[in-house]
Amino acid sequence: MAHNVPQTFENHARILPAYHYVAFPLFAVNFFYMLYQVVTAFSWANLVGFGLSVALVLLFFIARVMALTVQDRVIRLEERLRMRALLPADLQPRIDEFTVKQLVALRFASDGELPALARKVVEGKIEDQKAIKKMVANWRADYQRA
């Protein structure tokens, strides 16, 4: 898969047009329409329709959270293995101290800068993902995100 624009901090967020711009607006319109129907013309059928619209909106968000949770678990494993190969001996015992959020942010650091950046993060107890990502000088793109 060719990528014309190199990935950076500014453009690394992933937008799925069918998910973000089609499915969500349709679920939202349906939710508000069914809410309107329940308020203005209460019936059991409209109440059931409203309940279904609530379930669809919840499903929309829960499905995304589940996909991102699985992705974060895979990133955690991948980054721990990468750290075992790249970190100096004095940082090896500290690999388990990294939080999932720290590992998710560090995945963008190039192999060459990972040891120094990992040291800064673990010793400075930097938890903010944005701050860690902004410290990355040589961005390692991740085009296969959920």
C-alpha positions as CSV (number, residue, x, y, z in Angstrom):
1,M,0.0,0.0,0.0
2,A,1.6,3.2,-1.2
3,H,1.5,6.3,1.1
4,N,2.2,9.6,-0.7
5,V,2.5,11.7,2.5
6,P,5.0,10.7,5.1
7,Q,3.3,10.2,8.5
8,T,4.0,12.7,11.2
9,F,2.6,13.8,14.6
10,E,0.3,16.2,12.8
11,N,-1.2,13.7,10.4
12,H,-1.0,10.3,12.2
13,A,-4.7,10.2,13.3
14,R,-6.6,7.7,11.3
15,I,-10.0,8.6,10.0
16,L,-12.2,6.0,8.4
17,P,-14.7,7.9,6.2
18,A,-17.3,5.2,6.1
19,Y,-17.1,4.8,9.9
20,H,-16.7,8.5,11.0
21,Y,-18.6,10.4,8.2
22,V,-21.3,7.9,7.2
23,A,-22.2,5.4,9.9
24,F,-22.0,7.8,12.9
25,P,-24.1,10.6,11.3
26,L,-26.7,8.0,10.3
27,F,-26.8,6.5,13.8
28,A,-27.0,10.0,15.3
29,V,-29.9,11.1,13.0
30,N,-31.7,7.9,13.8
31,F,-31.2,8.3,17.5
32,F,-32.6,11.9,17.5
33,Y,-35.5,11.0,15.2
34,M,-36.5,8.2,17.4
35,L,-36.2,10.4,20.5
36,Y,-38.4,12.9,18.8
37,Q,-40.9,10.2,17.9
38,V,-41.0,9.0,21.5
39,V,-41.6,12.5,22.9
40,T,-44.2,13.6,20.4
41,A,-46.0,10.4,19.6
42,F,-45.4,8.0,22.4
43,S,-46.1,4.4,21.6
44,W,-44.5,1.1,22.5
45,A,-43.3,0.7,18.9
46,N,-41.6,4.1,19.1
47,L,-40.1,3.3,22.5
48,V,-38.7,0.0,21.1
49,G,-37.3,1.9,18.1
50,F,-35.7,4.4,20.4
51,G,-34.2,1.6,22.5
52,L,-32.8,0.0,19.3
53,S,-31.3,3.4,18.3
54,V,-29.6,3.7,21.7
55,A,-28.2,0.2,21.3
56,L,-26.9,1.0,17.8
57,V,-25.1,4.1,19.1
58,L,-23.6,2.1,22.0
59,L,-22.6,-0.6,19.6
60,F,-20.9,2.0,17.4
61,F,-18.7,3.2,20.3
62,I,-18.1,-0.1,22.0
63,A,-16.9,-1.7,18.7
64,R,-14.4,1.0,18.3
65,V,-13.2,0.7,21.9
66,M,-12.8,-3.0,21.5
67,A,-10.8,-2.7,18.3
68,L,-8.5,-0.1,19.9
69,T,-8.1,-2.2,23.0
70,V,-6.9,-5.2,21.0
71,Q,-4.7,-2.9,18.9
72,D,-3.1,-1.5,22.1
73,R,-2.4,-5.0,23.4
74,V,-0.7,-6.0,20.2
75,I,1.4,-2.8,20.3
76,R,2.3,-3.5,23.9
77,L,3.6,-6.9,22.9
78,E,5.4,-5.6,19.8
79,E,7.1,-2.7,21.6
80,R,8.2,-4.9,24.5
81,L,9.9,-7.2,22.0
82,R,11.4,-4.3,20.2
83,M,12.7,-2.8,23.4
84,R,14.3,-6.1,24.4
85,A,16.3,-5.9,21.1
86,L,17.1,-2.2,21.2
87,L,17.5,-1.0,24.8
88,P,20.8,-1.0,26.6
89,A,21.4,-3.6,29.4
90,D,20.6,-1.1,32.2
91,L,17.1,-0.3,30.8
92,Q,16.2,-4.0,30.1
93,P,14.9,-4.7,33.6
94,R,12.7,-1.6,33.4
95,I,10.7,-2.6,30.3
96,D,7.8,-3.8,32.5
97,E,7.6,-0.3,34.0
98,F,6.3,1.2,30.8
99,T,2.5,1.7,30.7
100,V,0.5,0.7,27.7
101,K,0.0,4.4,26.9
102,Q,3.7,5.0,27.0
103,L,4.4,2.0,24.7
104,V,1.6,3.1,22.3
105,A,3.3,6.5,22.0
106,L,6.8,5.2,21.8
107,R,6.0,3.0,18.8
108,F,6.5,6.0,16.6
109,A,10.1,6.5,17.7
110,S,12.7,5.2,15.2
111,D,15.0,2.4,16.3
112,G,17.9,4.8,16.7
113,E,16.2,7.2,19.0
114,L,14.1,4.7,21.0
115,P,16.8,4.0,23.7
116,A,17.3,7.6,24.6
117,L,13.6,8.5,24.4
118,A,12.6,5.4,26.4
119,R,15.0,6.5,29.1
120,K,13.5,10.0,29.2
121,V,10.0,8.6,29.5
122,V,10.6,6.0,32.2
123,E,12.9,8.1,34.3
124,G,10.8,11.3,33.9
125,K,7.6,9.3,34.4
126,I,6.1,11.0,31.3
127,E,2.6,9.6,30.9
128,D,1.1,12.0,28.4
129,Q,0.9,10.3,25.0
130,K,0.9,13.6,23.1
131,A,4.0,14.8,24.9
132,I,5.9,11.6,24.2
133,K,4.8,11.7,20.5
134,K,6.0,15.3,20.2
135,M,9.4,14.3,21.5
136,V,9.9,11.9,18.6
137,A,12.4,13.4,16.1
138,N,12.5,10.6,13.5
139,W,8.9,9.4,13.1
140,R,8.4,5.7,12.5
141,A,5.1,5.5,10.6
142,D,2.3,3.1,11.5
143,Y,-0.1,2.7,8.6
144,Q,-1.8,-0.4,9.8
145,R,-3.8,0.9,12.7
146,A,-7.4,0.1,13.5
